Amino acid sequence: MRNLYLVSILFLLTPCAIRAQAFTVFDSFSDLEKRIQKADANTTLVLNFWATWCSPCVEELPCFEELNRNFTGPGFEVILVSLDFKSQLDKRFLPFLEKQQLKSEVVLLADQDADSWIPKVHPKWEGALPATVVIRGGQRAFYPDQFENYQELETFVFDFVKKTRKAMCLDSKGTR
């Protein structure tokens, strides 16, 4: 009987551990900036700004998951930056993460002063979702819309990477 009791407790505890989705809450944009600055100049960061309540955002998440699956490693990172409300964490955000089982790094940006930080992400961003920023070597590329498919996302990211690599090579040779 005692063993059955222990097995029951373990069974009840195990699903919680399996379902847990790792994510970080950043209460201020400066926390996200610090995370971005952790990447060196040769790292490509793909930041997708999204929310659970944004249908186009949710539709394109599988594209970012595929990008993460295909390329993440040294020098390449995908960060999914949710703009969900912190007050909806238990009711909406956590159940969404549990259902989706995202493998990319997930961040909840809870800074409500969007007017101050949106231009820091990219000067052309007006705040609409979804939005994607690719950062490499201090350069940024901005895509203010939904990617229709994986190929469109991959092309956008790697066209930018090619441009920045070429620019970095020109700078290092002093021929610019």
N, C-alpha and C positions, 0 to 999 in steps of 0.2 A: 504494500500500500504506500509506503514511504517513497519507493522508487517511482511509482505512478505519479505521486505528488510532484516530485522533482522534474520528471519529464514534462508534466503539464506546465510548470513554471517556465521551463526552458522553451517550450513551444510558444508560450505567450510572449516571451521576451524576444525570441529570434526574429519574428516578422518585423519588429521595430528596427532592428539592426539592419536587416536586409533592405527595408524601404527607405532608410535615411539617405537623403540626397545632400551631398556636401554643397554648401553655398556660404557666401560671406555677405554680411550686411555692412554697407558703408553709409554712415549717417551724414557724411559730408563729401562733396565732390573732391576735396583735397585728399581724402583717403583713396579715391579712385586714381587721382593723379599720381600718388605715391606708388600704387600698384603698377601703373603704366611705366613709371620711371625705373622700376625694377628690371625691365627688359633692356638689354644692351642695344647698341646701334645696329647690330646685324640681325636682330630679331624682328620678325614680322608679327605684329599684333593685329588681330582682327577683332574689333569690338562691334558687337551687334546690340543696339539699343532696342528693347522690345518690352512688351507687357502681356500678361495673361489675358487681359480684356481686349487686346488688339488682334482681330482675326487675321489680317495679313501677316502680322508678326509670328503668330502661332503656325500659320501655313508654311512659312519659310524656315522655321527652326530645323526641320530635317536636313535642309541644305547645309546649314552650319555644322550640324552633327556629322554629316558626311565629310565636310572639309576638315573638321577636327580629326575624324577617324583616318583620313587619307594623309594628312600632312603634319599633325602636331608631333613635335619632338624638339630637340635643340634647335633654336632659331625660328620657331613658328608656334604661335599660341592663339587660340580662339577663346574670347571672353564674352559671355552672354550677359549683358548688363540690363537687368530688369528694372523698369520704372514703376513697378507695382507699389501700392501704398503699404507701408509697414503695418498699418492698422489691419490690413487684409492678409497678413502673414499666415495665420492659422487657418483662416476660412477659405482662402483662394490660392495663395502662392504655394504653400507646402503641399496641398493635395495635387496641384498641377505638376510640381516637381516629382512627386511620388508616382504619378501616372506616366509621365514622359520618360523618366529615368535618363535624363540628359548626362552625357559623358563630358561635355565641355565644361570649362570653369564657369560657374554661375555666381553673379554678384547681384545683390539687391541694392540699388542706389536710392537711399531714402531722403536725399537732400531735396527739400521742397522748393528751394529758391532757384528754380530752373532758369529764370531770366538771367541770373548771374553766371551760371556755369555752361549753359548751352553754347554760347559763342566761344567758349574755351575749347569745347569739343571740336567744333569746326565753325568758322565764321559764316558759312553758307547755310548752316542748319537753322531752321525756324522752329524746331521742336516737334515736328510731326514724326509719328512712328509708322513703320519701322525705319531705322536709319543705321547705316553701317559706316564705320571709320576704320581705315587700315593705316597703321603707323609703322614706319620703318626709317631708321636713320634721321629722325627729326622731321621727316616729311609725312604729310597726311593726304589720303585720298578719301573722298566723301561720296556716299551713295544714299540719296534721300528717299528711297522708295523700297518696295518689296522686290526681291529677286524672284523671277518667275520660275527658275529652275537652278539646279546645282551648277550646270555649265556656265550660266550667266554669272554666278557668284565667283566661281573659280577663275573665269576669264578676267573679271574685274580685279580680283586680288593679284593675280600673277602678271597682268599687264602693268600694274603699279609697281610690283616687286622688280620687274625688268627695268622700268624707268629709273627707279631709285638706285639699283645696282649700277646701271650705266652712268648715272650722275655721280655716284660715289667713286667709280673708277676714274672718271674724268677729273674729279676734284683731287684724287690722290696723285694723279700724274701732273697736276698743275697746268693742264692744257685748256682749262675752261676760260 
